[in-house]
Amino acid sequence: MTGSDGPHREPGSGVRAAGSASERAREEEERAVEQALALVGGSSGPGRSGESGERPSRSRDPLAPWDSRDEDLNADRSSGSHTGPSSAPHTDRSSNSHTGPSSAPHAHRSSGSDPYDGRDSDLRAGRAAPAPGREQPPLPDRPSPGDLAKPPPPSWDRARAVAAREGRGGPSPTIRLPLDRALGHVLAEALGALTDLPSFDTSAMDGWAVAGPGPWAFEAGAGLLAGRGPAAALPDGTAVRIATGARVPPETTAVIRSEHAHVDEARGLLHARRSVVTGQDIRPRGQECRSGEQLVPAGTVVTPAVLGLAAAAGYDALPVVPRPRVDILVLGDELLNAGLPHDGLIRDALGPMLGPWLRALGAEVSGARRLGDDAGALRDALTSSDADLIVTTGGTAAGPVDHVHPVLDALGAELLVDGVAVRPGHPMLLARLSPDGPYLVGLPGNPLAAVSGLLTLAEPLLAGIAGRPAQDPYRALVHAEVHGHPHDTRLVPVVHRPGRAGGRDHVAPLRYNGPAMLRGIAAADGLAVVPPGGVRSGTEVEILDLPWAPATPWTEGCFT
């Protein structure tokens, strides 16, 4: 593609002479289209840059230097490439990297004309993206947002809402699993008590069951033990030894703990060292619950404590929602499974990370599959999967080996979210392969950008499929100024800190928060949702908790 001062070349043709007024007008119109596309995308798209097959030149993202102290924006211009936590973007495969605002077709940005407006992006979030190479209608000289080849990406809040809505789109199936297999699943129905708990009056302590006022006569012997049948009623003025959990005899006034009793063996009398209150240390029938009472609601994750409660209430199996099944497809020819990076090859950081992360979100995950940059292999993997969700890594840009969009287009998939106004991770996508088929979450190749995609799209989608209720958002004070993107939400790793000298608990942002970095997120408790423009120290921000806590007490000096 030439500049506006040179002749315009169409694919397969030489320089067109402006031999007539109509031809000159047509050239002017085409140049206006090229300029408009260059303004908002940096490229005229496949099939419109000559026959050489070379990638159109890309201008530097004018938004990149918005904060020289922060590595997010500059590094995010290559967020489609698979990079390790500390490696630089892979320059040998720039066409496969997720480029920044000026190069990725799904994130049209420029400092001169920014079509994204967070206030109206929600209205356009549902519009499907055009397939690469598909001809677009002519644009006017001064394009408006409605005239762009593709709408601006939805806001971060809107994208998460779309993913959550899709996950809750249909009724969740119910299966019954024995207690030893139900851990980690979500209850499909409320758990009601099948009996009173406890089901009879029991002793809460080892000691003596007494009836009436003391002192009390007793008989030597083992007394009442747990698990035995009902005992005879206890006459006034008498006592009997009783073990914790044993059934309390009828007419018992109280249980006196062994350490609070004095036994006069010679006279056969029991004396209390403290005053005795009627009903003390007796667990009455139904104290915890009555038969039919709801113990835990539907949507509760089955934890070890829930298993114990269910067993106590008489359950042998639980009605649960099946865990969502997830396939992971790792794309990229430049990835190594072992050893040190070398010769332009880098370690795959996402394959080892995604499986455990998705399992922590309650999914059944198959082992990650390496496909490289192979459109046919990707298509075969998508069409043969029986998973509820397919997660891909990398390949969501528009380079010659970025196959996710073309393959989805060839399969007739519905793009539900195509790019999100968030940093890092803006090239993420959510698609549905068919009305009855699996969902696909396309993650950027950079590790922290992929984490952003997991929390933005995969987590709310999986929660909906698994029947988990939406988590209530919470906010916390941030103790530092956090620089923001001019237009997009930022997700910044943070760590919780206790308040000092009576101050409020707060979060502190961590360093190493570039899209290709995992060092910050490895030490984090969660991510702060930083609105466009950033926040001042002492501002409350929304926090996304991670499904685990750091195992090591990191020191602030290394990461903050």
Secondary structure, DSSP 4 states (H G I P E B T S, - for coil): ---TTSPP--TT--PPP--SHHHHHHHHHHHHHHHHHHHHTSS--TTSS-SS-PPPP----TTGGG-TT--HHHHHTBTTS---TTPPP-GGGGGGS-B-TTT-TTS---SS-----TTTHHHHTTPPPPPTT---PPPPSS--GGGSSSPPPPBHHHHHHHHHHHHTSSPPP-EEEEGGG-TT-EESS-EE-SS-BSSS-EESSSEEEE-SSSSEEE--S--B-TT--PPPPPPTTEEEEE-TTPBPPTT--EEEEGGGEEEETTTTEEEESS---TTTTEE-TTSSB-TT-EEE-TT-B--HHHHHHHHHTT-SEEEEEPPPEEEEEE--TTEESSS--BTTBEE-SHHHHHHHHHHHTT-EEPPPEE--S-HHHHHHHHHH---SEEEEES--S-STT--HHHHHHHTT-EEEEE--BEES-TT-EEEESSTTS-EEEEE-SSHHHHHHHIIIIIHHHHHHHHTPPPPPPEEEEESS-B---SSSEEEEEEEEE--STTPPPEEEE-S--STT--HHHHT-SEEEEEPTT-B-TTEEEEEEE-SS--SS---HHHH-
